[in-house]
Amino acid sequence: MAVKHIPSNVIHSGTKGGKTGCGINTKDKPDHWTNSHQKITCDKNGCKN
């Protein structure tokens, strides 16, 4: 599953309401995140690997 950060348009590994693969907590600003099926574009460890 992927989660999209709406303001930056970056797609991370993970789900809304949890943490991304690179460790960002999506609960901090839930209105900035949406679940997605797009290709992951984050190049940080945990998301890309």
C-alpha positions as CSV (number, residue, x, y, z in Angstrom):
1,M,0.0,0.0,0.0
2,A,1.1,3.5,-0.6
3,V,0.2,6.8,1.0
4,K,0.4,10.2,-0.7
5,H,1.6,13.4,1.0
6,I,-0.8,15.9,-0.7
7,P,1.2,19.2,-0.2
8,S,4.5,17.8,-1.7
9,N,2.9,15.2,-4.0
10,V,5.3,12.5,-2.8
11,I,4.1,8.9,-2.6
12,H,5.4,6.9,0.4
13,S,5.2,3.3,1.4
14,G,2.7,2.8,4.2
15,T,-0.9,3.7,5.0
16,K,-2.8,6.7,6.3
17,G,-3.2,6.6,10.1
18,G,0.2,4.9,10.6
19,K,3.8,5.5,9.7
20,T,5.4,5.6,6.3
21,G,8.3,3.3,5.4
22,C,10.8,6.2,6.1
23,G,9.2,6.8,9.5
24,I,6.9,9.8,9.0
25,N,3.8,9.6,11.3
26,T,0.7,10.3,9.1
27,K,-1.4,10.9,12.2
28,D,0.3,14.3,12.9
29,K,-1.5,16.1,10.0
30,P,-4.0,13.5,8.7
31,D,-5.5,16.0,6.3
32,H,-2.2,16.1,4.4
33,W,-2.3,12.4,3.6
34,T,-4.4,10.1,1.4
35,N,-4.1,6.4,0.6
36,S,-2.9,5.8,-2.9
37,H,-2.2,3.0,-5.4
38,Q,0.4,5.1,-7.3
39,K,4.1,4.2,-7.6
40,I,6.2,5.1,-4.6
41,T,8.3,8.2,-5.4
42,C,10.0,8.7,-2.0
43,D,13.7,7.9,-2.3
44,K,14.4,7.6,1.5
45,N,15.4,4.3,3.1
46,G,12.3,2.3,4.1
47,C,10.1,3.6,1.3
48,K,12.3,3.0,-1.7
49,N,13.9,-0.2,-0.5
